[in-house]
Amino acid sequence: MLFRFGENLKPGGQMNVTFWADDVEATARELKSRGVQFVMEPKRFDWGTSAAFQDIDGNTFLLSSK
């Protein structure tokens, strides 16, 4: 079990999981080509690049540079 759903954590919400990628933009393009739905396109920040995507259950995960 990765984590347990409780009062504050519900299916279909923001998960406290971030996936790291060396190249967020290229990884996002690859995932999109495979049908992954992004809810936040890759965005550059001072600290790096981040994007958000959803799984088939509507759970949202982050994709971020290291």
C-alpha distances in whole Angstrom, upper triangle without the diagonal:
4,6,7,10,13,17,17,14,15,14,17,17,17,14,14,14,17,18,21,24,27,29,27,30,30,26,26,29,27,24,27,29,26,26,23,24,25,25,27,29,29,31,32,32,34,31,30,29,26,25,22,21,19,17,18,16,18,16,18,17,19,21,23,26,25
4,7,10,13,16,16,13,14,13,15,15,14,11,10,10,13,14,17,20,24,25,24,26,27,23,23,26,25,22,25,27,24,24,21,22,22,23,24,26,26,27,29,29,30,27,26,25,22,21,19,18,17,15,17,15,17,13,15,14,16,18,20,22,22
4,7,9,13,12,9,11,11,14,13,13,10,9,10,14,16,19,22,26,27,25,28,29,25,25,28,27,24,26,29,26,25,22,23,23,23,24,26,26,28,29,29,31,28,27,26,23,22,19,19,17,16,18,16,16,13,15,14,16,19,21,23,23
4,6,10,10,8,9,10,14,13,14,11,12,13,17,19,22,26,29,31,28,31,32,28,28,31,30,27,28,31,28,27,24,24,24,24,25,28,29,30,32,31,33,30,30,29,25,24,21,21,19,17,19,16,17,14,16,16,19,22,24,27,26
4,7,8,5,6,7,11,11,12,10,12,14,18,20,23,27,30,31,28,31,32,28,27,31,30,26,28,31,28,26,23,23,23,22,24,27,28,29,31,31,33,31,30,29,25,24,20,20,17,16,17,14,15,12,14,16,19,22,24,27,27
4,6,5,7,10,13,12,13,12,13,16,20,23,26,29,33,34,31,33,35,31,30,33,33,30,31,34,31,30,27,26,26,24,26,29,30,31,33,32,34,32,32,30,27,26,23,22,20,19,20,17,17,15,17,18,21,24,26,29,29
4,6,7,11,14,12,14,14,15,18,21,25,28,31,35,35,32,34,36,33,31,35,35,31,32,35,33,31,28,27,26,24,26,29,31,31,33,32,34,32,32,31,28,26,23,23,21,21,22,18,18,16,18,19,22,25,27,30,31
4,6,10,12,10,10,11,12,15,18,22,25,28,31,32,29,31,33,30,28,32,32,29,29,33,31,29,26,24,23,21,23,26,27,27,29,28,30,29,29,27,24,23,20,20,19,19,21,17,16,14,15,16,19,22,24,27,28
4,7,9,7,8,8,9,12,16,19,22,25,29,29,26,28,30,27,26,29,29,25,26,30,28,26,22,21,21,19,21,24,25,26,28,27,29,27,27,26,22,21,18,17,16,16,17,14,13,11,12,13,16,20,22,25,26
4,6,6,8,9,12,14,17,20,23,26,30,30,27,29,30,27,25,28,28,24,25,28,26,24,21,19,20,18,20,24,25,26,29,28,31,29,29,27,23,21,17,17,14,14,15,11,11,9,11,14,17,20,23,26,27
4,6,8,9,12,13,17,19,22,25,28,28,25,27,28,25,23,26,25,22,22,25,23,21,18,17,17,16,19,22,24,25,28,28,31,29,28,26,22,20,16,15,12,11,11,7,8,6,10,12,16,19,22,25,27
4,7,9,12,13,16,18,21,23,27,26,23,24,26,23,20,23,23,19,19,22,20,18,15,14,14,13,16,19,21,23,26,26,29,28,26,24,20,17,13,12,9,9,9,6,4,4,7,10,14,17,20,24,26
4,6,10,11,14,16,20,22,26,25,22,23,25,22,20,23,23,20,20,23,22,19,16,14,14,12,14,18,19,21,23,23,26,25,24,22,18,16,12,11,9,10,12,9,7,5,6,9,12,16,18,22,24
4,7,9,11,13,17,19,23,22,19,21,23,20,18,21,22,19,19,23,22,20,16,14,13,11,13,16,17,18,20,20,23,21,20,18,15,13,10,10,9,11,13,11,9,6,5,7,9,13,15,19,20
4,5,8,11,15,18,21,22,18,21,22,19,18,21,21,18,20,23,21,20,16,15,14,13,14,17,18,19,21,21,23,21,20,18,15,14,11,11,10,11,13,12,10,6,6,6,8,12,14,17,18
4,7,10,13,17,20,21,18,21,23,20,19,23,23,20,21,25,23,22,18,18,17,16,16,18,18,19,20,20,22,19,18,17,14,14,12,13,13,14,17,15,14,10,9,7,8,12,13,16,16
4,7,10,13,17,18,15,18,20,16,16,20,20,17,19,22,20,20,16,16,15,15,15,17,17,18,19,19,21,18,17,16,13,12,11,11,12,12,16,15,14,10,9,6,7,9,10,13,14
4,6,10,13,14,12,15,16,14,14,17,17,15,17,20,19,19,16,16,14,14,14,15,14,15,16,16,18,15,13,12,10,10,9,10,12,13,17,17,15,12,10,6,5,6,7,10,10
4,7,10,12,10,13,14,11,11,15,14,12,15,18,17,17,14,15,14,15,14,15,13,15,16,17,19,16,13,12,10,10,10,10,12,13,17,17,16,14,11,8,6,5,6,8,9
4,7,9,8,12,12,10,11,15,14,14,16,19,18,19,16,17,15,17,16,15,13,14,14,15,16,13,11,10,9,10,12,13,15,16,20,21,20,17,15,11,8,6,5,5,6
4,5,5,9,9,7,9,12,12,12,15,17,17,18,16,17,15,17,16,14,12,14,13,15,16,14,11,9,9,11,13,14,16,17,21,23,21,19,17,13,10,7,6,5,7
4,6,9,9,8,11,13,13,14,17,18,19,21,19,20,18,20,18,16,13,14,13,15,16,13,10,10,11,13,15,17,20,21,24,26,25,23,20,17,14,10,8,6,7
4,6,6,6,9,10,11,12,14,16,17,19,17,18,16,18,16,13,10,12,11,14,15,14,10,8,10,11,14,15,19,20,23,26,24,22,19,16,14,10,9,7,9
4,6,5,6,9,10,10,12,14,15,16,14,15,12,14,12,10,7,9,10,12,14,13,9,6,7,7,10,12,15,17,20,22,21,19,16,13,10,7,6,6,10
4,5,5,6,9,10,11,12,14,15,14,14,12,14,12,9,6,9,10,13,16,15,11,8,9,8,11,13,16,18,21,23,21,21,17,15,13,9,10,10,13
4,5,5,6,9,10,11,13,15,13,15,13,16,15,12,10,12,13,16,19,18,14,11,12,11,14,14,17,19,21,24,22,22,19,17,15,11,12,11,14
4,5,5,6,9,10,11,13,11,13,12,15,14,11,10,13,14,17,20,18,14,11,11,10,12,12,14,15,18,21,20,19,16,14,12,9,10,10,13
4,5,5,6,9,10,11,9,10,8,11,10,8,7,11,13,16,19,18,15,11,10,8,9,9,12,14,16,19,17,17,14,12,11,8,10,12,15
4,6,5,6,9,10,9,11,10,13,13,10,10,13,15,19,22,21,17,14,13,11,13,12,14,16,18,21,19,19,17,16,15,12,14,15,18
4,5,5,7,9,9,11,12,15,15,13,13,16,18,21,24,23,19,16,15,13,14,13,15,15,17,20,19,19,18,16,15,12,15,15,18
4,5,5,7,5,8,9,13,13,12,12,16,18,21,24,23,19,16,14,12,11,9,11,11,13,16,16,16,14,13,13,11,14,15,18
4,5,5,5,6,7,11,12,10,12,15,18,21,25,24,20,17,15,12,12,9,11,12,13,17,15,16,15,14,14,13,15,17,21
4,6,7,10,11,15,16,14,15,19,21,24,27,27,23,19,18,15,15,13,14,14,15,19,18,19,18,17,18,16,18,20,23
4,6,9,12,15,17,16,17,20,23,26,29,28,24,21,19,16,15,12,13,12,13,16,16,17,17,16,17,16,19,20,23
4,6,9,13,15,14,16,20,23,26,29,28,25,21,19,15,14,11,11,10,10,14,14,15,15,15,16,16,19,21,24
4,6,10,12,12,13,17,20,23,26,25,22,18,15,12,10,7,7,7,9,12,11,12,11,11,13,12,16,18,21
4,7,9,10,12,16,19,21,25,24,21,18,15,11,9,6,6,8,9,11,9,11,10,11,12,12,16,19,22
4,6,6,9,12,15,18,21,21,18,14,11,7,6,4,6,9,12,13,11,11,9,9,10,10,13,16,19
4,7,10,12,15,17,21,20,18,15,11,8,6,5,7,11,13,14,10,11,8,10,10,11,14,17,20
4,6,8,12,13,17,17,15,11,8,5,5,7,10,13,16,17,14,13,10,10,9,10,12,15,18
4,6,10,13,16,16,14,10,8,5,7,8,12,15,18,19,16,16,13,12,11,10,11,14,17
4,7,10,13,13,10,6,5,4,8,10,14,17,20,21,19,18,14,13,10,8,9,10,14
4,7,10,11,8,5,5,6,10,13,16,20,23,24,21,20,16,15,12,10,10,11,14
4,7,8,6,4,7,9,13,16,20,23,26,27,24,23,19,17,13,12,10,10,13
4,5,5,6,8,11,14,18,21,24,28,28,25,23,20,18,14,13,10,10,12
4,6,8,11,14,17,21,24,27,31,31,29,26,23,20,17,16,13,11,12
4,7,9,13,16,20,23,26,29,30,27,25,21,18,15,14,10,9,9
4,7,11,14,17,21,23,27,28,25,23,19,17,13,11,7,6,7
4,7,11,14,17,20,24,25,22,20,17,14,10,8,6,5,9
4,7,10,14,17,20,21,19,17,13,11,7,6,4,6,10
4,7,11,14,17,18,15,14,10,9,6,5,6,9,13
4,7,10,14,14,12,10,7,6,4,6,9,12,15
4,7,10,11,9,8,6,5,6,8,11,14,17
4,7,8,5,5,4,6,9,11,14,18,20
4,5,5,5,7,8,11,12,16,20,22
4,6,7,10,12,15,16,20,23,25
4,6,9,12,15,17,21,24,26
4,6,10,13,15,19,23,25
4,7,10,13,16,20,22
4,7,10,13,17,19
4,7,10,13,15
4,6,10,12
4,7,10
4,6
4
